Amino acid sequence: MPIRAVIFDVGTVLVHEEPVERLLERWHVRGGVPLDELAEAVATLDPVATATGEVSERQLAGALAARFDLDEHQVAGWMADFWDWYCGTSNDMVRDYARALRPRYRVALLSNSMDGARREESVRLRFEDDFDPIVYSHEVGMAKPDPRVFEHTLSLLGCAPREVVFVDDRIENVEAAQALGIRSLRHIDSVSTMSALDRLLDRF
């Protein structure tokens, strides 16, 4: 069965991420709050609730404001730091590769995301120029490795599992996609990912 589409993850694959310590350092400089207190606050966030849309951007901002006694102007600055960290910087090597796959292949994006990600990534990264469909977990209420989010993405593509390649840096997501019959690659570095895709796409 020929491959018709490639689905890319965002974090680490299409963007270069910074460790969360970089965000905490920015908040420490901005507000003078001790780093251990900031780390404790971030640790209380439920990643599943965030990724499935149960925690909104407004709720996150409100929690920061309440915990660190921030006024409206201050919390806006903290959230600006958060989105700068969250969005990272474009991995142009993989992004250019993905762009070159079109129009021979459909090129999609599947991201474990949070409320506000579409707006912020559109401004900074313009994913909509190169990827269709774009599936954000918080918008559909399902997050990787839940098989339902892969099935949802396949339905948007109109493809069977064996017609799709999926690229992600997290092994649990790769294994979940493989269990559905999707050809899946774990991203380790950009050169290896592109070489593996070349071999796989040439084969089918």
Number of C-alpha atoms within 10 A of each C-alpha: 9 10 21 19 26 24 27 25 21 23 22 20 23 25 20 14 17 16 10 13 13 13 19 22 17 16 20 16 11 13 14 10 14 13 16 11 14 19 15 10 14 13 10 8 13 11 16 19 16 21 24 22 21 16 18 17 16 12 12 15 17 15 16 19 17 12 11 15 12 18 10 11 8 16 19 14 14 20 17 13 17 18 16 16 19 21 20 20 17 18 17 13 14 19 17 12 13 21 14 13 15 14 9 10 16 20 24 24 22 24 21 23 23 23 22 14 19 19 10 16 17 13 10 14 16 13 18 14 9 19 20 16 17 19 25 23 22 25 18 13 16 22 27 21 17 13 16 14 22 24 16 14 18 20 12 14 20 12 16 17 22 17 19 24 23 25 24 25 19 17 14 14 23 21 17 17 27 18 13 15 15 20 20 24 24 19 22 13 12 18 12 13 19 16 11 15 19 11 11 15 17 9 9 10
